[in-house]
Amino acid sequence: MTDEQEYKRMTESPVFGLVMKLSIPTTFSMLITSIYNLADTFFVSSLGNAQTSAVGVVFAIQSIIQAIGYGFGMGTQSLISRKLGEKKNDEANLYATSGFLAAFLVGLVMLFGLIDLKGLVRVFGATDTALLYARDYCFFILLGAPLFCSSFVLNNILRGEGKATLSMIGLCSGGIINIGLDALFIYALKLGVAGAAIATLISQAISFVILLSCFIFHRTIVKINPLKTSRHIKDYLNIFRVGLPTVFRQSLGSVATTLLNRAVRPFGDEAMSAISVANKIYMLLRSMLIGVGQGFQPVAGYNYGAKKYERVKSAFNAAVIIGTAYGVVAAIILFSLSGQIMGLFRPGDAEVIAIGGRTLKYLSFALPLLGYSTFVNQLYQSLGFVVPATILASCRQGIFYIPLILILPIYMGLRGIEMTQMIADLATFVVSIPFHIYMFKKLLVHLASKDPPSADEHFNASDPDVPTM
């Protein structure tokens, strides 16, 4: 498909079908990614509760790595999709190259965490029994930080230009390999928790090579050329600012996980293991909603750049219909089979199954509404509205979650911990409603006037690429 054909597809083909078509590979990619994150927990859970809680502790550190990678990735994706919509391909290439190299360099800086691994995992909530397991797992996760960060950027570039299938191939190949390597390293080679981390590192390296090959062999619209890296700080600030909501979201996720680990720690490894597994399962279900959103984001960005605002609205509405239908079905299944699902991870461990099962039942109440609040946030970010996107991104595991996880355990004990994420998600849904209404009232004004957004209304006068509000 030529660049012009791709442009026509993104700006002229029926919106619902386009969003559905792009959502299928992105949703599948997110599903596989979550499955191989969950696979570590699944395989490690057979080794014991201390090992399972160790993986939960290091997940907070992984969230920071993801925050960097997704931050650069989403910032780059938003900018290039709008530039492609404006038919400014050279500028899209510049942002793609700069975002990729910046993410790789920041990943290299994160290797300094290897200096004191015991101290690092202790800060993130490791218990005495889980400390050494967490250290072993964390070593290999940090070692792969440069590849992890830059892979997120490559993945988002492909999505941003509408090449969701290529993105899916890169991610899913690594995910499937990870599951096989988990079994090999943990059981056959008897490497334990470290084996799970080695499997993750190798699979991520394979994903990185596959994703990079799409650019090397010219299967993309956007080109990555190290010789064309931007020398202007403004371009990196653009990427960082547009990706800031994702950095907040992922970083607050790390803070939330750390606070959760500390809140659960007094209740023992059984409770920490149960809550860790339940949250991973919920993350898997939520990741599919994020995949739907990633399918509509490039459609919204392209058409916003092309000033086809009615198609932006239609893309959002299509995502909400798909996501809500999925959320209702998933909630019914999760509520009905919560005990059986937990039993897959810790068969015969009645305490872990009981705690995790209750947590999943609470979480199921928020699932039908989770898509809407996720898509409102993704809409603002894909169009480059930094401030409201950052506020929305900070709600779920920051503005609401952090006070709740500090207060509810004091008055409700373990039951308060089990309910925290559900309450935070419901509150985020309520807050998202006025943001949604405000966005489309603005877009309706633009449609009626047939004029582009004015600089005074939507854009920072010194930086025309980054909308604010």
N, C-alpha and C positions, 0 to 999 in steps of 0.2 A: 504494500500500500504506500503510495506516494505521500509526501507531506500535505499536499493539497487535498487528497482523498481523506486523509486522517482528519484534517480540519473540518471538512464537510460532514464527516461522520459524527464528530463531537458537537457540531453546532447546528446540524439540520436533521439528523435521524430522529425518530420518535423517542421521546425522553424516557418513558417508563421502560421500554425495551432496552435502551442503551444503558440505563442504570442497572437493570437486571443483568445484562450481559457482562458489564464490568464488575458487578458485585459478586458474581459466582466465583471467578478465580481469586479475587481478593479475600472473600469469605473463606474459601478453601485454604488459601495460604495462611490466614490467621488461625484457622482450625488446626492445620498441621503444625504450625509454630507452637500453639498452645499444647497440642498433644505431646510434642516432644519435650516441652517444659514439664508437662505433667508426667511424661514417661520417666524422667529422673525420679520424681516423687514416688511413682508406682513401683519401680524396681527397688529403689532404696528403702521403701517402707517395709519390704520383706526382711531387711537387715535389723530393724528395731526402731523404737520410738526416738531414741537419741539421734540416730542417723537421719530420720525423717525431719526432726526439728532442725537439724543442722542445715539441710537443704532449704528449709523455710527461712533461716537466718540469712543465708547467702543470697536468697532471692531479693532481699532489700538492697544488697550491693549490686546485683544484676540490674535492678531498677534504675540505679544511677547511670550505669553504662547505657541502658536503653534510653534514659532521658537525654543523654548527649547525642546518641545516634538518631533517635526519633526527632529530637529538636532540630538538628541540622537537616535531617531528611524531610520533615514536614515544611520547614522554612523554604528549602530548595524546591520541593514539589509545588507549593503554593505559588511561588514566583515564576517557575518555568511554565506552569499550566496557563497562567494569565498572560505571560509573554508570548506563548504559542498562540493563544487566542487573539492577541494583538498582531500576530505575524511578525514578531521580533525574535526570530530564531537565534540570531547571534548573541543576544542578551541572555536567552535561555541557556545557551551553551556555556556562557561565562559563569552563570550562577551554578550550573551543574558541576563544572570542574572545581570551582572554588569551594562549594559545599562538601564535595567528596574529600578533597585534600585536607580541609580544615577538620573534618570529623576524624580522619585517620591520625592527624597530629595530636588532637586532644586525647584520642585513645592511647597513644604512646605515653602521654603524660600520666595517665592513670596507672601505668605500670609501677609508679612509685609506691603504690599501696602494697606491693610485695615485700617491702622493707620490714614491716611488723604485722604479719598476718594474724597472729594471736590477739594482739591488741585491737586490730581492726574488727574481727568477728565478735570480740567481746563487746565493743561499742554498739554493735548492731543486735545485741540481745542473746548471744550464745550462752547456754547454761554450762556448768562445769562438765556435765556428762557429754555434751555435744561439742565442746570447744575444739577438740582435736579433729573431729570429723568435719566441722565447719572450716577449719584451717586448710585441710587437704582439698576440700571441694573448691574453696575460694581461690587457691593458688592457680588452678588451670583456667578458672573463669576470668580472672584478671589478666592472665597471660594472653588471652584472646581478645582483650578489649579493643585494640586497633582494628582488628578484622570485624568485630561485632559492630562497632560504631560506623565504619565506612560502608558495611553491607546494608545497614538501614538506609543510608543515603541512596545507594544504587537502586535499592528496592523502590524507594519513593519516587525517584526520577522516572523509572519505568511506569509506575502508576500515574504519575503526573502527566505523562504524554499519551496515556490511554493504552499502554502495553501491559495490561494487567496479567495476561496469560504468561508472558515471559517472566514477569515477577513471580508468578505462582510456581513456575518450573524451578526457578532458582531456590526459592524457600522450601518447597516441598521435597526436593531432592535431598537437601540437607536434613530435613525433618525425618524422613523415612530412614535414612542412613543412621541417624542418631538413635532411633529406637532399636535397630539391629545391633549397634555397637554397645548400647547399654547392656543388653543381655550378654554379649560377648565379654565385655570387660568386668562386669560385676560378678557374673556367675562362672563363666568358663575360665577366665584368667584370675578370678578371686581378688580383684583390685578394690572392691568395696565402693565407698563413697567417692574416692578419687577416680575410680573407673567411670562413674557417671559423668564427672566433670571432663575427663579426657574425651569421652564420647561426644559431649557437647562441643568441645573445642574443635575436634576433627570435623564434625558435621557442619559447623559454622564456617570453617575454612573452605569446605567444598562448596557451600552456598555462595561464598564470596567469589570464588573462581568462576562459577557458572554465571552469576550476575554480571561480573566484570567482562566476561567473554561476549555478552550481548553488545557491549559498547566497542570492544576491540574488533569484532567482526561486522560492525556497522549494521546492526539489526534495529537500530533506534533512530528516532528523529534527532534527539539531542545528542551532541557529541561531547566526549570528555577528552580534553587535550591539555596536559600539564603545562605546555608552553603558552596556553591562553588563560592561565590562572590570573584572577584579578589582583592588581597591585594597589587597589583603593580600599581603605578601611570601610568606606561607606557600603560597599557591596557585602562585606562580611556582617556588618551591622544589620543590613536588610535581612539577610538569611537568619541571623540570630533573633532579631526582633519578631519576625513572622513565626519562627519556630519556638518562641518563648512560651506560648501556652502549653506546648508539649513538654518542654523542659520542666515547667511548673508541675504539670500533671504527673509526670514520671518521678520527679524528685520528691514531690509530696507523697507519692506512692511508697517510696523508699522510707520516708519519715514515718508514714502510717504503719508500714510493716514493722519497723523498729519499735515503735510505741506499742503495737499489738504484741510483739514478742515479749516486751518487758511487762506488759499487763498480764499476759498468760503465764509467764514464768513461775509465779508463786503457786500455780495450780498443777505444776509438774509436766513431765515430758509427754504424758498421755494427752493432756489438754492441748499442749502446743502442737503435737502431732495432728490431732483432730482438726484444730482450727486451720492449720497450715494446709492440710489436704482439702478441706471444705473451700477455702479461698481459692486454691488452684482450680478446683472444679468450676467455681463461679467465674473465675477469670477465663476459663475455656469458653463458657457460654457467652460471656460478654465479648470475647474476642471476635465471635461471629458477627455480632452487631457492629463492632468496629470495622469489620470487613465490608459490611454493607455500606457503611459511611465512606469507606475508602473508595468504593465504587462510584458514589455520587460526587465526591469531592473534585476529581478532575473535570467532570461534566460541569459542575458549578463554576470552577475556575476558568475553564475555556470560554464559557458563555458569558461570564462576567467581563472577561477581557474583550470579548466580541460585542459587548453591550447588548446581549440578548437576555434581558433580566427575567422575562417570563419563563424562559427555560431554566433559569436558576431556581425559581420557585417550584417549577414542576419536578426538577431533580430532587429537591428537598422533600416534597410531598411523596414522591415515589419511594424514597428511602424510608420515610416514616411508616408508610403502609406495609412495606416488606418487613421492616424491623419489628413493628408492633405485633404483626401476625406470628412471627417467629418467637417473640418474647412470651406471648400467651401460651403457645404450645410447650416451649421449654419450661415455663413455670409450672405447668400442670405435671409434666414428667418429673421435674426436680422435687416437687412437693410429695408426689405419690411414691417415689422410689428412693427417697433420701437415705434411708437405712441400708437398702441394698447397694446403692452406689458406694457408700462409705465402706461397706463390707468387702468390696473388691480390693480395697487398699489394705485394710487390716482385718482379715477374716478371723473371727473368733475373739477379737478384742472388744468386748462389750462396752467398755467405757469410752474408747475412741469412737466407736460407731454411734453411741448415744449422743455424745457432745457434737460430733460432726454432723449427725443427722438433724439435730435441732437447728444448728447453724444454717444448713441448707434449706430447711423449711422457712426460716425467717427470710433468707435471701430470695426465695422464690416469689415473695410478695412484691419485690421491687422490679423483677425482671420485665414484666410487660411495659413498664414505663421507662426502662433504661435506654431503649433505642432512641426515643424522642429527645431526651436530654443530651445524649451523646451526639446526635446529629445537629442539634442547635449549636453546640460547641464546635463541631467540625465545619459547619457552614461558615461561621464567623472566621475561623482560621483559614479556610481555603480561599476566602475572599480577601484576606489580609487585614482584618479588623483586629488589631493586636490587643488592645486594652480589654474589650468585652470578652474576647476569646480566652484571655489569661484569667479573667475573673471566673468564667464558667469552668475552665480547666482546674481551677483551684478549689472548687466547691466540694467535689465528691470525696476526695481523700485529704483535704486540707481544711478549708473554712468550717465544714461541718464535722468531718471525721475526727480531727485532732481533739477538739473539745469533748466530743462524745466518748472517745476512748480513754480520756483522762478522768471523766466524771462518772460515767455509768458503772464501771467496775467497783467504785467506792460504795455505791448504793445498791447495786444489783448483783455484785460478784461476777461469776463466770457467765451468768445469763445476760448481763449487760454487755459483755464482750461479744457474745454470740449475736446480739441484736444491732451492734454499732453500725456495720456497713449498710444494713437494710435501711435504717433511719437516715443515714447520710445520703443514700441514693434517692429516697423519697423526697428529702428536702431539696436536693439538686434538681429534681424534676419540677418542683414548684417554682424555683427561681428561674428556670429556663423559659417559662411561659412568657413573661414580659419581654425577654430578650428576643424571642421569636416574633412576637407581635411588632416590636419596634423595627426589626430588620425589614420585614416585608411592607410595613408602612412607608419606609424610606424607598424601597425598590419600586413600590407603586407610584410614588411621586416621580421617580425617574422615568418610568414607563409613560406616565401621562404627559410629561414635558418633552419626551423623546430626546432629552439631553443627557450627556454623561454626568456623573457625580461632580459637583463643583469642588474646586480645591479648598475653598473655605469650609465646605460642609463635611468633607470626608477625608481629606488628605493633609498630611503634615506638609506644610509649604516647602520645607527644606528637603523633603524626601518623597517624591511623587510615587515611589513604588510601594510604599507602606501605608495603607489606609489606617486611620485611627477613628475615634468617635468622640 
